[in-house]
Amino acid sequence: MRIFEEMESEVRGYVRSFPTIFDVAQGSELFDESGARFIDFFAGAGVLNYGHNHPMITEAIIEYLQRNGIVHGLDKATIAKRAFLQKFRDTILAPRNLQYKVQFTGPTGTNAVETALKLARMVKQRSNIIAFTNGYHGLTMGALAATGNYFYKDESYGSRANTAFMPFDGFLGEDVNTIDYLRKFLSDNSSGIDLPAAIIVETVQGEGGVNVASIEWLKGLQDVCREFDILLIIDDIQVGNGRTGTFFSFERAGIHPDMVTLSKSIGGGLPMALLLMRPELDQWQPGEHTGTFRGNNLAFIAATQALSFWDNDDLAKAVEYKGELLKTELEKIAAEFPEFEPKVRGLGMIYALELPNGVASETSAEAFERGLVIETAGADDQVLKFLPSLLIDEDLLHEGLGIIRDSLKVLSERRNKMMTGQ
């Protein structure tokens, strides 16, 4: 690991949490250079919904490269882009009766968020944006302003101008409807909150600790946006692409956002991000918002293959089944270790096991020693975030959960020894 310590910036993160040199991967398994095997409950922070190196995707990429298909094309028309747009329209948008234009931004999710915020401000001719507590939207300047966690912010570079925060669903307790709170601020001219151009929200806050917005809350949020002529932006970067069981995470609420940001798994494992917008919002002049890598043709090839998983409802049913399995097993684990006061929450195949006082980070480290890669989330890293591939084998899912159980048992025994002075 010495070369990474010598050459790579101190900002490196996951290499510290998972200190080995990975070599190959297939499906939901990783192998390091010594051949040690790891089950992947991390899935590239949501990039690998379809697992590592799915043969269907890999073969399509290899075939495209072998025939010298264009790799870099800016926003020129290519057959790879055409195939993706046709597949996305026919498989995803049309069956859901969604009328969106597609804008290819830069290669990352934060590029899509920046584009959405910029366009919303331009269309509405207002500068303010409302985001939510515990929200995470990226770390470039505009997206950072809408990200809640102060770990990422510093007054010397992190401008918070033109962004206001409101409490997410449940932030003030189960008995407080924070939509009423939001409406009061917007309707009172002395609240100090300027009427925003847009409200941006994750329906399930991934990095924020797997906080799930209720259907009623999401419907209420859309109603507020319509009432006050505010654009509703759904950030579906981590929990879209089937993570919650439907392709878009907002489908369960029956709402129709004005804009949707997509990245991570939309590229089939390769860098790609896009913004969906209602056609009347597409008010750009040609070249007004641009970027060198806004057309990743290899990602178009991979994405077109990945979208074939949505030709029928088989994957949605599999996510529902494995999501219930995940929930049930986590609730059993929580019941086995009451001393940690664990809390289970989630939706589809994104779940949280909340643990106190650094236990989540310790569990992640113990699990890694036993061959499981799982990350933490939440403002204080208090949550173990379960984010396996949607295609993970049931046996592997059980094996990984067994490692979590074993890791908590070790921590529990260690804790008891410390308390008894042994």
TAUR-V18091 format. One record per pair of residues at least 24 apart in sequence whose C-alpha atoms are under 10 Angstrom apart, sorted by the first residue. I is the first residue (numbers start at 1). J is the second residue. D is the distance in Angstrom with one decimal. If there is no record, write none. Layout:
BEGIN
I:J:D
I:J:D
END
This chain:
BEGIN
14:375:8.6
17:361:9.0
17:364:8.2
17:365:7.1
17:368:8.5
17:373:9.0
17:374:9.3
17:375:8.1
17:376:9.8
18:364:9.2
18:365:7.9
18:368:6.9
18:369:9.1
18:372:9.6
18:373:7.3
18:374:9.1
18:375:9.3
19:365:9.9
19:368:9.0
19:369:9.9
20:368:10.0
24:52:9.1
24:53:9.3
25:51:8.9
25:52:5.8
25:53:7.0
25:54:9.8
26:51:7.1
26:52:4.9
26:53:5.6
26:54:7.2
26:55:9.0
27:51:4.4
27:52:4.6
27:53:6.5
27:54:6.4
27:55:9.2
27:389:7.8
27:391:7.7
27:392:7.1
27:393:8.9
28:52:6.5
28:53:9.6
28:54:10.0
28:388:7.4
28:389:6.4
28:390:9.4
28:391:8.0
28:392:5.9
28:393:8.0
28:396:7.9
28:397:9.2
29:371:9.7
29:372:9.2
29:373:9.5
29:392:9.3
29:396:8.9
30:371:9.3
30:372:9.3
30:373:8.9
31:371:9.7
36:371:7.9
37:370:9.4
37:371:6.2
37:372:8.5
38:367:9.7
38:368:7.8
38:369:9.3
38:370:8.1
38:371:4.3
38:372:5.1
38:373:6.5
38:400:9.2
39:367:9.9
39:368:9.2
39:370:9.5
39:371:6.2
39:372:4.8
39:373:6.2
39:374:8.8
39:388:9.0
39:392:9.7
39:396:7.2
39:397:8.6
39:399:8.3
39:400:6.5
39:403:9.6
40:368:10.0
40:371:8.8
40:372:6.1
40:373:5.1
40:374:6.9
40:386:9.6
40:387:8.5
40:388:6.3
40:389:7.8
40:392:9.1
40:396:9.2
40:397:9.4
40:400:8.2
41:350:10.0
41:372:7.0
41:373:5.6
41:374:5.0
41:375:7.9
41:385:8.3
41:386:5.8
41:387:5.2
41:388:4.1
41:389:7.2
41:392:9.3
41:396:9.8
41:397:8.5
41:400:7.6
41:401:9.5
42:372:9.1
42:373:6.1
42:374:5.1
42:375:6.3
42:376:9.5
42:385:7.9
42:386:6.9
42:387:5.2
42:388:5.7
42:389:8.0
43:265:9.6
43:269:9.7
43:373:8.9
43:374:8.8
43:375:9.8
43:386:9.4
43:387:6.3
43:388:5.7
43:389:5.9
43:390:9.3
44:264:8.4
44:265:9.2
44:269:8.6
44:375:9.9
44:387:8.8
44:388:9.3
44:389:9.4
45:206:9.2
45:207:9.1
45:238:7.4
45:264:8.1
45:265:9.5
45:374:9.5
45:375:8.3
45:385:9.6
45:386:9.9
45:387:7.3
45:388:9.3
46:206:9.4
46:237:8.3
46:238:5.4
46:239:7.5
46:240:9.1
46:241:9.2
46:243:8.2
46:263:9.3
46:264:6.1
46:265:6.4
46:266:10.0
46:269:9.4
46:350:9.4
46:387:6.8
46:388:8.3
46:389:8.1
46:390:10.0
47:237:9.0
47:238:7.7
47:241:9.4
47:263:8.0
47:264:4.2
47:265:4.2
47:266:7.8
47:267:7.9
47:268:7.5
47:269:5.7
47:270:8.1
47:271:8.9
47:389:9.1
48:264:7.6
48:265:5.7
48:266:9.3
48:267:9.2
48:268:7.1
48:269:5.6
48:270:9.2
48:387:9.4
48:388:8.4
48:389:6.2
48:390:8.5
48:391:9.7
49:238:9.7
49:239:9.8
49:240:9.7
49:241:7.5
49:242:7.8
49:243:7.2
49:264:8.7
49:265:5.9
49:266:9.0
49:268:8.1
49:269:8.3
49:306:9.5
49:349:9.7
49:387:8.6
49:388:7.4
49:389:4.6
49:390:5.3
49:391:7.3
49:392:9.1
50:241:9.7
50:242:9.7
50:265:7.8
50:268:7.3
50:269:8.1
50:306:7.4
50:309:8.9
50:388:9.4
50:389:5.7
50:390:6.0
50:391:5.8
50:392:8.4
51:265:9.7
51:268:9.0
51:269:8.3
51:388:8.3
51:389:5.2
51:390:7.5
51:391:6.6
51:392:7.4
52:268:9.4
52:269:7.6
52:389:8.6
53:268:9.2
53:269:8.1
54:268:9.0
54:269:9.3
54:302:9.7
54:305:9.8
54:306:9.0
54:391:9.9
56:302:8.7
56:305:6.9
56:306:8.2
56:308:9.9
57:268:7.3
57:269:9.0
57:299:9.8
57:301:7.8
57:302:5.3
57:303:8.0
57:304:8.7
57:305:5.8
57:306:6.8
58:268:9.6
58:269:9.9
58:301:9.6
58:302:7.6
58:305:9.4
59:302:9.3
59:305:9.8
60:298:9.2
60:301:6.7
60:302:7.0
60:304:9.5
60:305:7.6
61:297:9.7
61:298:6.5
61:299:8.6
61:300:9.5
61:301:6.3
61:302:6.5
61:305:9.5
62:298:9.5
62:301:10.0
63:301:9.9
64:297:9.5
64:298:8.0
64:301:7.8
65:298:8.4
69:297:8.5
69:298:8.8
70:296:9.5
70:297:6.9
70:298:8.4
71:295:8.8
71:296:6.8
71:297:5.2
71:298:6.1
71:299:9.2
71:300:9.8
72:292:8.9
72:293:7.6
72:294:9.3
72:295:7.0
72:296:6.3
72:297:6.5
72:298:8.5
73:292:8.7
73:293:8.2
73:294:8.6
73:295:6.1
73:296:7.4
73:297:7.2
74:104:9.8
74:290:9.0
74:291:7.6
74:292:5.7
74:293:6.0
74:294:6.0
74:295:5.2
74:296:7.8
74:297:9.2
75:103:9.9
75:104:8.1
75:105:9.7
75:287:9.7
75:290:8.8
75:291:8.8
75:292:8.5
75:293:8.5
75:294:6.5
75:295:5.4
75:296:9.0
75:297:9.9
76:294:10.0
76:295:7.9
77:295:9.3
78:295:9.4
78:297:7.9
78:300:9.8
79:297:8.9
79:300:9.4
79:301:9.4
80:295:9.7
80:296:9.2
80:297:5.8
80:298:7.8
80:299:8.8
80:300:5.6
80:301:5.8
80:302:9.5
80:303:9.8
80:304:8.5
81:295:7.8
81:296:8.6
81:297:6.6
81:298:9.4
81:299:9.2
81:300:5.8
81:301:7.9
81:303:9.9
81:304:9.1
82:300:8.7
82:304:9.9
83:300:7.8
83:301:7.9
83:303:9.6
83:304:6.8
83:305:9.8
84:297:9.4
84:299:9.2
84:300:5.6
84:301:7.1
84:302:9.0
84:303:6.8
84:304:5.0
84:305:8.7
84:307:8.7
85:300:8.7
85:303:10.0
85:304:8.4
86:304:8.9
87:303:9.2
87:304:6.3
87:305:9.0
87:307:7.2
87:308:8.2
87:311:9.7
88:303:9.0
88:304:7.6
88:307:7.2
88:308:9.5
88:310:9.9
90:311:9.3
91:304:10.0
91:307:7.3
91:308:7.8
91:309:9.5
91:310:6.7
91:311:6.1
91:312:9.0
92:247:7.7
92:248:9.1
92:307:8.0
92:308:9.8
92:310:7.5
92:311:8.6
96:247:9.9
96:248:9.9
96:251:8.8
97:256:9.9
98:256:7.9
98:257:9.8
98:276:10.0
98:277:10.0
98:278:8.8
99:256:9.7
99:276:9.1
99:277:8.2
99:278:6.4
99:279:7.2
100:257:10.0
100:258:8.7
100:259:8.2
100:260:9.1
100:275:9.2
100:276:5.6
100:277:5.1
100:278:4.8
100:279:5.9
100:280:9.4
100:281:9.6
100:282:9.5
101:259:9.5
101:275:8.2
101:276:5.6
101:277:5.3
101:278:6.2
101:279:5.5
101:280:9.1
101:281:8.9
101:282:7.3
102:259:9.9
102:260:9.7
102:274:6.7
102:275:5.9
102:276:4.9
102:277:6.7
102:278:9.1
102:279:9.0
102:282:9.2
103:261:9.8
103:273:8.8
103:274:5.5
103:275:5.1
103:276:6.4
103:277:8.0
103:282:8.9
103:289:9.8
103:294:8.8
103:295:10.0
104:262:9.9
104:272:7.9
104:273:6.3
104:274:4.5
104:275:6.5
104:276:9.0
104:290:9.0
104:291:9.1
104:293:9.1
104:294:5.3
104:295:6.6
104:296:9.2
105:261:9.9
105:263:9.8
105:272:8.0
105:273:5.9
105:274:5.4
105:275:7.0
105:289:8.3
105:290:7.2
105:291:6.8
105:292:9.3
105:293:7.8
105:294:4.9
105:295:7.9
106:263:9.9
106:271:8.7
106:272:7.1
106:273:6.3
106:274:7.9
106:290:8.2
106:291:5.9
106:292:7.4
106:293:5.5
106:294:4.5
106:295:7.9
106:296:9.0
107:263:7.9
107:264:9.2
107:267:9.2
107:270:8.8
107:271:5.0
107:272:4.3
107:273:5.2
107:274:8.3
107:291:9.2
107:292:9.4
107:293:6.2
107:294:6.2
107:295:8.1
107:296:7.6
107:299:9.5
108:138:9.0
108:237:9.3
108:262:9.1
108:263:6.3
108:264:7.4
108:270:10.0
108:271:6.4
108:272:6.1
108:273:5.4
108:274:8.7
108:293:9.8
108:294:9.5
109:137:7.8
109:138:6.9
109:139:9.7
109:143:9.5
109:235:9.0
109:236:9.3
109:237:6.2
109:238:8.8
109:261:7.4
109:262:6.7
109:263:5.0
109:264:6.9
109:271:9.1
109:272:8.0
109:273:5.6
109:274:7.9
109:275:9.5
110:136:9.8
110:137:6.4
110:138:4.7
110:139:6.7
110:140:6.5
110:141:9.3
110:142:8.7
110:143:6.2
110:144:8.7
110:235:10.0
110:237:9.1
110:261:9.1
110:262:9.8
110:263:8.8
110:273:8.5
111:137:9.9
111:138:8.4
111:139:9.7
111:140:8.0
111:142:9.5
111:143:8.4
111:261:9.3
111:263:9.2
111:272:9.7
111:273:7.2
111:274:8.3
111:275:9.2
111:291:9.4
111:294:9.4
112:137:9.5
112:138:9.5
112:143:9.2
112:235:9.0
112:237:8.9
112:260:8.9
112:261:5.7
112:262:7.1
112:263:7.7
112:272:9.5
112:273:5.9
112:274:5.7
112:275:5.6
112:276:9.3
113:137:6.8
113:138:7.6
113:140:9.3
113:142:7.9
113:143:6.1
113:144:9.8
113:146:9.5
113:200:9.0
113:233:9.0
113:234:9.7
113:235:7.6
113:237:9.3
113:259:9.9
113:260:9.0
113:261:6.4
113:262:8.9
113:263:9.9
113:273:9.4
113:274:9.1
113:275:7.9
114:138:8.9
114:139:10.0
114:140:7.8
114:141:8.2
114:142:5.8
114:143:5.9
114:144:9.4
114:261:9.7
114:275:9.8
115:142:9.3
115:143:9.5
115:261:9.0
115:274:9.1
115:275:7.4
115:289:7.7
115:290:9.6
116:142:10.0
116:143:9.7
116:198:9.1
116:200:9.2
116:233:7.5
116:234:9.9
116:235:9.7
116:258:10.0
116:259:7.1
116:260:8.1
116:261:7.5
116:274:9.6
116:275:6.8
116:276:8.8
116:277:8.5
117:142:7.5
117:143:8.2
117:146:9.7
117:197:8.4
117:198:7.5
117:199:9.2
117:200:8.5
117:231:9.9
117:233:8.6
117:259:9.8
118:142:8.5
118:197:9.8
118:289:9.1
119:197:9.4
119:198:9.8
119:259:9.8
119:277:9.6
119:281:7.9
119:282:8.2
119:283:8.0
119:284:7.9
119:289:9.2
120:196:9.4
120:197:5.8
120:198:6.2
120:199:9.5
120:230:9.0
120:231:7.0
120:232:9.3
120:233:9.0
120:258:9.6
120:259:9.0
120:281:8.1
120:282:10.0
121:196:8.5
121:197:5.5
121:198:7.6
121:231:9.6
122:197:8.6
122:281:9.6
122:283:8.5
122:284:9.0
123:197:8.1
123:231:9.5
123:280:9.6
123:281:6.8
123:282:8.7
123:283:7.2
123:284:9.3
124:196:8.7
124:197:5.5
124:198:8.4
124:229:8.9
124:230:8.2
124:231:8.4
124:281:9.6
125:196:9.6
125:197:7.2
126:162:9.3
126:194:8.8
126:195:7.6
126:196:6.4
126:197:5.2
126:198:8.8
126:230:9.9
127:161:9.1
127:162:5.9
127:163:8.3
127:194:8.7
127:195:8.7
127:196:6.7
127:197:6.3
127:198:9.0
128:161:8.2
128:162:4.4
128:163:5.5
128:164:7.3
128:193:8.5
128:194:6.3
128:195:6.7
128:196:4.4
128:197:5.9
128:198:7.5
128:199:9.1
129:161:9.4
129:162:6.2
129:163:4.7
129:164:6.3
129:165:8.6
129:193:9.8
129:194:8.7
129:195:8.3
129:196:4.9
129:197:5.9
129:198:5.3
129:199:5.9
129:200:7.5
129:230:9.5
129:231:9.6
130:162:8.6
130:163:5.7
130:164:4.9
130:165:5.7
130:166:7.0
130:182:9.7
130:193:9.0
130:194:9.4
130:195:8.9
130:196:6.4
130:197:8.3
130:198:6.5
130:199:4.7
130:200:6.4
130:201:8.7
130:230:9.8
130:232:9.9
131:163:7.1
131:164:6.3
131:165:4.9
131:166:6.4
131:167:8.7
131:168:8.8
131:198:8.8
131:199:5.9
131:200:5.3
131:201:6.3
131:202:9.4
131:233:9.9
132:164:8.2
132:165:5.0
132:166:4.9
132:167:5.6
132:168:5.4
132:169:9.0
132:171:9.5
132:199:8.7
132:200:7.7
132:201:6.7
132:202:8.8
132:205:9.7
133:164:9.9
133:165:6.2
133:166:6.2
133:167:5.3
133:168:5.6
133:169:9.2
133:171:7.5
133:201:9.7
133:205:9.6
133:208:8.4
134:165:9.5
134:166:9.9
134:167:8.6
134:168:7.6
134:171:8.9
134:202:9.8
134:205:7.2
134:206:9.2
134:207:7.9
134:208:4.7
134:209:7.7
134:210:9.7
134:211:8.6
134:378:7.7
134:379:7.1
135:165:9.3
135:167:9.9
135:168:8.3
135:200:9.0
135:201:7.1
135:202:7.0
135:203:10.0
135:204:9.3
135:205:6.2
135:206:8.3
135:207:7.6
135:208:5.8
135:209:9.4
135:211:9.5
135:235:9.7
135:378:9.9
135:379:9.9
136:201:8.8
136:202:8.1
136:205:7.3
136:206:7.8
136:207:6.2
136:208:6.6
136:235:9.1
136:238:10.0
137:200:8.7
137:201:8.6
137:202:8.5
137:205:9.8
137:207:9.3
137:235:7.3
137:236:9.8
137:237:8.6
137:238:9.8
137:261:9.8
138:237:10.0
146:199:9.8
146:200:8.1
146:201:9.5
147:208:9.5
148:208:8.4
148:379:8.8
149:207:9.4
149:208:7.9
149:378:8.7
149:379:6.1
149:380:9.3
150:379:8.4
151:379:8.1
151:380:9.4
162:193:9.7
162:194:8.6
162:196:8.6
163:193:9.3
163:194:9.3
163:196:8.5
163:199:9.7
164:192:9.8
164:193:7.1
164:194:8.6
164:196:8.8
164:199:9.6
165:193:9.5
165:199:9.7
166:199:9.9
168:201:8.7
168:202:9.6
168:203:9.8
168:205:9.3
168:211:8.6
168:212:9.4
168:213:7.7
168:217:9.2
169:203:9.6
169:211:8.2
169:212:7.8
169:213:5.6
169:214:7.3
169:216:9.9
169:217:6.7
169:218:8.8
170:211:8.4
170:212:8.8
170:213:8.0
170:214:9.1
170:217:9.6
171:211:9.2
177:216:9.9
177:217:7.9
177:220:9.7
178:217:8.2
178:220:9.7
178:221:9.5
179:216:9.7
179:217:6.8
179:218:9.0
179:219:9.7
179:220:6.4
179:221:6.4
179:222:9.9
179:223:9.6
179:224:7.9
180:217:10.0
180:220:8.8
180:221:9.6
180:224:9.3
182:221:8.8
182:224:8.3
183:220:9.7
183:221:9.1
183:223:9.9
183:224:6.7
183:225:9.5
183:227:9.4
183:228:9.0
186:224:9.0
186:228:7.9
187:228:8.5
195:228:8.1
195:229:9.1
195:230:8.0
196:225:9.6
196:228:9.1
196:229:9.0
196:230:6.5
196:231:8.4
197:225:9.7
197:228:9.8
197:229:8.2
197:230:5.5
197:231:6.2
197:232:9.0
198:225:8.1
198:229:8.8
198:230:5.1
198:231:4.3
198:232:5.7
198:233:6.8
198:258:9.3
198:259:9.6
199:224:9.9
199:225:7.7
199:230:6.9
199:231:6.3
199:232:5.2
199:233:6.0
199:234:8.5
200:231:8.5
200:232:6.3
200:233:4.6
200:234:5.9
200:235:6.8
200:257:10.0
200:259:9.2
200:260:9.4
200:261:9.9
201:232:8.1
201:233:6.5
201:234:5.3
201:235:5.8
201:236:8.7
201:260:9.9
202:233:8.7
202:234:5.9
202:235:5.0
202:236:6.4
202:237:8.6
202:238:8.8
202:239:8.0
202:240:9.6
202:249:8.7
202:250:9.1
202:261:10.0
203:234:7.3
203:235:7.7
203:236:7.7
203:239:7.9
203:240:9.4
203:244:9.7
203:248:9.8
203:249:6.6
203:250:6.6
203:253:9.5
204:235:9.4
204:236:8.8
204:238:8.8
204:239:6.7
204:240:9.5
204:244:8.6
204:249:7.9
204:250:9.3
204:346:8.0
204:347:8.1
204:350:8.8
205:235:9.5
205:236:9.8
205:238:8.7
205:239:8.2
205:346:9.7
205:350:9.9
205:377:9.9
205:378:9.2
206:237:9.7
206:238:6.8
206:239:7.2
206:346:9.5
206:350:7.9
206:351:9.0
206:352:9.1
206:377:7.4
206:378:8.2
206:385:8.1
206:387:9.5
207:238:8.9
207:375:10.0
207:376:8.4
207:377:5.1
207:378:5.9
207:379:8.2
207:381:9.2
207:383:9.4
207:385:8.6
208:377:6.2
208:378:4.4
208:379:6.2
208:380:9.3
208:381:9.1
208:383:9.1
209:345:9.4
209:346:9.5
209:351:9.1
209:352:6.9
209:353:9.2
209:354:8.2
209:376:8.3
209:377:5.1
209:378:3.9
209:379:7.3
209:380:9.1
209:381:8.1
209:382:7.8
209:383:6.0
209:384:8.4
209:385:7.5
210:239:9.9
210:344:9.6
210:345:7.1
210:346:6.1
210:347:8.6
210:350:7.2
210:351:6.5
210:352:5.8
210:353:9.1
210:354:9.4
210:377:7.8
210:378:7.7
210:383:8.2
210:384:9.4
210:385:7.3
210:386:9.3
211:345:7.5
211:346:7.1
211:347:9.4
211:351:9.2
211:352:8.5
211:378:9.2
212:345:7.7
212:346:6.4
212:347:7.2
212:350:9.9
212:351:9.7
213:250:9.9
213:253:9.8
213:346:9.9
213:347:10.0
214:252:9.5
214:253:8.2
215:250:8.7
215:251:9.7
215:252:7.0
215:253:4.9
215:254:8.4
215:255:9.2
216:253:7.5
217:253:9.0
218:250:8.2
218:252:9.7
218:253:6.6
218:254:9.0
218:255:7.6
219:250:9.8
219:253:6.5
219:254:7.8
219:255:6.5
219:256:9.6
220:255:9.8
221:255:9.5
222:255:7.0
222:256:8.0
222:257:7.6
222:258:9.7
223:255:9.5
225:257:9.7
225:258:9.8
230:258:9.3
231:257:7.8
231:258:5.8
231:259:7.7
231:281:9.8
232:256:8.6
232:257:5.3
232:258:5.3
232:259:6.5
232:260:8.6
233:257:6.0
233:258:6.1
233:259:4.7
233:260:5.6
233:261:7.5
233:275:9.9
233:276:9.5
233:277:9.1
234:258:8.1
234:259:6.4
234:260:4.9
234:261:6.5
234:262:9.1
234:276:9.8
235:259:8.6
235:260:5.9
235:261:5.0
235:262:7.0
235:263:9.4
235:275:9.7
236:260:6.6
236:261:5.6
236:262:5.5
236:263:7.8
236:264:9.4
237:261:6.1
237:262:4.5
237:263:4.9
237:264:6.0
237:265:8.0
237:266:8.5
237:273:8.4
237:274:9.5
238:262:8.0
238:263:7.5
238:264:6.5
238:265:7.9
238:266:9.8
238:350:9.6
238:387:9.8
239:263:9.9
239:264:9.4
239:265:9.4
239:347:9.6
239:348:9.4
239:349:9.1
239:350:7.8
239:387:9.8
240:264:8.9
240:265:8.1
240:266:8.5
241:265:6.2
241:266:6.3
241:267:9.9
241:268:9.9
241:306:9.7
241:307:9.0
241:310:9.6
241:390:9.9
242:266:9.9
242:309:9.8
242:310:8.9
242:315:8.2
242:316:7.1
242:319:7.9
242:348:8.5
242:349:8.8
242:390:7.8
243:316:9.1
243:319:7.7
243:320:9.9
243:323:9.6
243:347:8.4
243:348:6.2
243:349:5.7
243:350:6.7
243:387:8.5
243:388:9.5
243:389:8.8
243:390:7.1
244:316:8.7
244:319:7.6
244:320:8.3
244:323:8.6
244:346:8.8
244:347:5.6
244:348:4.1
244:349:6.0
244:350:6.9
244:351:9.9
244:390:9.7
245:313:9.7
245:315:8.0
245:316:5.0
245:317:7.5
245:318:8.3
245:319:5.3
245:320:5.9
245:321:9.5
245:322:9.9
245:323:8.4
245:347:8.1
245:348:5.2
245:349:7.4
245:350:9.8
245:390:9.0
246:310:9.4
246:313:9.0
246:315:8.9
246:316:6.0
246:317:9.2
246:319:8.6
246:320:9.2
246:348:8.6
247:307:9.7
247:310:7.9
247:315:9.7
247:316:8.0
249:347:9.7
249:348:9.6
265:303:8.2
265:306:8.8
266:299:8.5
266:300:9.1
266:302:8.8
266:303:6.0
266:304:9.1
266:306:7.9
266:307:8.3
267:296:8.9
267:297:9.9
267:298:8.7
267:299:5.0
267:300:6.8
267:301:8.5
267:302:6.3
267:303:4.8
267:304:8.5
267:305:9.7
267:306:8.1
267:307:9.6
268:298:9.5
268:299:6.6
268:300:8.4
268:301:8.5
268:302:5.0
268:303:4.7
268:304:8.1
268:305:7.7
268:306:5.7
268:307:8.5
269:299:7.6
269:302:7.5
269:303:8.2
269:306:9.3
270:296:8.4
270:297:9.8
270:298:7.4
270:299:5.2
270:300:8.8
270:301:9.7
270:302:7.4
270:303:8.4
271:295:9.8
271:296:7.2
271:297:10.0
271:298:8.9
271:299:6.4
271:300:9.7
272:296:6.5
272:297:9.3
272:298:9.4
272:299:6.3
272:300:8.2
272:303:8.9
273:299:9.7
315:390:7.8
315:391:8.0
316:348:9.2
316:390:9.2
318:348:9.7
318:349:9.9
318:390:7.8
318:391:8.0
318:392:9.8
319:347:9.8
319:348:6.0
319:349:6.4
319:389:9.6
319:390:6.2
319:391:8.2
319:392:9.7
320:347:8.9
320:348:5.9
320:349:7.9
320:390:9.9
321:348:8.6
321:349:9.4
321:394:9.9
322:348:7.8
322:349:7.1
322:390:8.3
322:391:9.4
322:392:8.8
322:393:9.2
322:394:7.4
322:397:8.5
323:347:7.1
323:348:4.7
323:349:4.9
323:350:7.8
323:351:8.4
323:390:9.2
324:348:7.5
324:349:8.5
325:349:9.5
325:394:8.9
325:397:8.9
325:398:8.9
326:350:9.0
326:351:7.7
326:386:8.7
326:394:9.9
326:397:7.9
326:398:8.5
326:401:8.3
327:351:7.3
327:352:9.2
327:353:9.8
329:398:8.4
329:401:7.5
329:402:9.4
329:405:9.8
330:386:9.9
330:401:7.8
330:404:9.3
330:405:9.1
332:405:9.6
333:401:8.6
333:402:9.2
333:404:8.4
333:405:6.3
333:406:9.9
333:408:8.8
333:409:10.0
334:405:9.2
334:408:9.8
336:405:8.7
336:408:9.4
336:409:9.0
337:405:9.1
337:408:7.6
337:409:7.9
337:412:7.7
339:412:8.0
339:415:9.7
339:416:10.0
340:408:9.2
340:411:9.9
340:412:8.3
342:383:9.4
343:383:9.1
344:383:9.5
344:384:9.8
346:385:9.4
346:386:9.1
348:387:9.9
348:390:9.3
349:386:7.4
349:387:6.4
349:388:7.1
349:389:8.2
349:390:6.9
350:385:7.1
350:386:5.6
350:387:5.2
350:388:7.8
350:389:9.9
350:390:9.7
351:383:9.4
351:384:8.2
351:385:5.9
351:386:5.0
351:387:7.0
351:388:9.6
352:376:9.0
352:377:8.5
352:378:9.6
352:382:9.5
352:383:5.9
352:384:5.6
352:385:4.8
352:386:6.1
352:387:9.1
353:377:9.9
353:382:8.5
353:383:5.6
353:384:5.1
353:385:6.8
353:386:8.0
354:378:8.9
354:381:9.1
354:382:5.8
354:383:4.3
354:384:6.3
354:385:8.6
355:381:9.1
355:382:5.6
355:383:6.1
355:384:7.7
356:380:9.3
356:381:9.3
356:382:6.0
356:383:8.4
357:381:9.2
357:382:7.2
358:382:6.4
358:383:9.2
359:383:8.8
359:384:9.1
359:408:8.6
359:411:8.0
359:412:9.8
360:384:5.5
360:385:9.2
360:408:9.3
362:407:8.7
362:408:8.9
362:411:7.8
363:403:9.7
363:404:7.2
363:405:9.3
363:406:9.4
363:407:5.8
363:408:6.2
363:409:9.6
363:410:9.0
363:411:7.4
364:404:8.2
364:407:8.2
364:408:9.6
365:407:8.7
366:403:8.8
366:404:8.4
366:406:8.8
366:407:5.5
366:408:8.3
366:410:8.2
366:411:8.4
367:400:8.7
367:401:9.7
367:402:9.7
367:403:6.0
367:404:6.1
367:405:9.1
367:406:8.1
367:407:5.7
367:408:8.8
368:403:9.0
368:404:9.6
368:407:9.3
369:403:9.7
369:407:9.1
370:400:9.5
370:403:6.7
370:404:9.1
370:406:8.8
370:407:8.1
371:400:8.4
371:403:7.8
372:399:9.2
372:400:6.4
372:401:9.2
372:402:10.0
372:403:7.0
372:404:8.3
373:400:8.9
374:400:9.5
374:404:9.4
END
